[in-house]
Amino acid sequence: MSIGDRSQHEIDHGRLLAEEDTERIWGWGTPAGRLRAERRAEMIAGGAGLGPHIHALEIGCGTGLFTEMFARTGARITAIDISPSLLAKAAARNLPHENVRFLEKRFEDCDVDGPFDAVIGSSVLHHLDIDQALPKILELLKNGGVFSFAEPNMLNPQVFIERKFRQFFPYVSRDETAFVRGSFQKSLYQTGFRHIEITPFDWLHPAVPEFLIPLVSMTGRLLEKTPLIRDFSGSLYIKAVRP
């Protein structure tokens, strides 16, 4: 079966990322980056209610960095990615097979594995055709199932510049985008999701020196609570429920 151009672009991009230090490219490899990753994993897992007896689908698991953190909850994780190159790095983590299953699969082809208690992911929805992805996720969830994701915020200046001038940022794939809170909330509601919560967060840049992390983290938490300014945070935490 042939795949679309968008899917092939992501496979090619994944191969390029896998040839380098992928976590460093994505910003998760520095001391500040590791703290950012842990925090967003906690938000995604906590919002989804991950724990024993929960079966979650992780979309776009990449190298398995977040899969490993999600698996600590005791949840059963079916983790999919379209990139065989990135999945090879995920498999090298040797996560427990009773909890984690990695599948090389397009998101569009994962209907046979549901329904799920939760569908989760970190920085992946902006790689997909969102008008197709949201109804698909709704279909994959059980009634009462939870949608729990962290995604880039288009209102953040760095995120906007990277998408506007992507030719200067090789880690940004040719089709990826980012989201604005208000319009994305509307899309979720129109798809059929309810109990929608979208929270701007993340002011800790991966390049922050280790000695400045406490100060920047504290300042960032204050900015996340400040009206108007919080809308320019680096990321959006998105939670919704299939009724």
Helices and strands as residue ranges (DSSP letters): H 5-18, H 22-26, H 31-48, E 55-59, H 65-71, E 76-81, H 84-91, E 100-104, G 107-109, G 111-113, E 116-122, G 125-127, H 130-140, E 141-152, H 157-164, G 166-168, H 181-191, E 194-201, G 210-212, H 213-224, G 229-232, E 235-241
